[in-house]
Amino acid sequence: MRKILILAIVFNSLLWSANADSEKEKRLKKQIEIEMENEKKYSREQTFYSEKYYDFKGSEVNKETVESIEEIEPLEFDMDSVYD
């Protein structure tokens, strides 16, 4: 019974991690498509946009990607030891 339970847990964790990777790939492909369309539009128009015509909504950070970023711990740095 234990072996079946352990096997089920391992199998589910593998499926979950594969699904998380596929979601990340989907978000990445979607963002690349959006940026490619923007670049096509800019190359056709060949104009420089001022702040009143620029789309700031497209420059915002995607909330879904922020959750998947690991937090970086700051390093302890003592300036006194540098000058010894």
N, C-alpha and C positions, 0 to 999 in steps of 0.2 A: 504494500500500500504506500509506503514511504517513497519508494522508487517512482511510482506512478505520479505522486504528488510533486516530487522534485523535477521529474521530467516535464510535467505540465507547467510548472513555474518557469523553468528554463526556456521552454518553447514559447510561452507567452512573452517573456522578456525579449527574446529574439524578434518576435513579431512586432512588438512595440518599438524597439529600436529601429527596425527597418521602416516602419511607418513614419517615425520622426524624421528619418533621413529623406524619405520621399516627400514629406511636407516641406522640408527645407529646400529641396530641389525645385519643387513647384513654385514656391515663393520667389526663388532666385530667377527661374525662367520667366515668370510673370513680370518681374521688375526689369529684366533685360529687354523684354519685348516693349515695355513702356518707354524705356530709354531709347531704344532703336527707333521707335516711331517719332519721338521728340527730335532726334538727330536728323531724321529724314525731313521733318518739317523745317528745321533750321537750315538745312542745306538747300532746300527749295527756295525759301524766302531770302536767305543770305542777308539778314538784317540783324542788328544788335538791338536787343530789347531793353527798354528803360524799365525802371522799377514799377511803373504803373501798368505795363503790359506783361510783366514776367509772372509766371505761374509759381507762386511760392508753395502752393499745396503739394506740388510734386516733389518738393525738397524736404518735406517733413519725414521724420523717422517713423518707420513702420513699427507699431507696438508689438507685433508678433515676433519680430526679430530681436527686440530688446530683451524679451524674456529668455531667449536661448543663449545670451552672452554671459560668459562666466565673469564673476566679479574678481578683479585683481586686487590682491592685498598689497598695501603700501609697504615698502622696505624701510627698515630702521636705518637711518643714516645719521651718524654723529659727526658734525663738522669739526669738533675738537680733535679728533684722531687724525684728521687730514694734515694738520699743521705741526704734529709732533715729530 
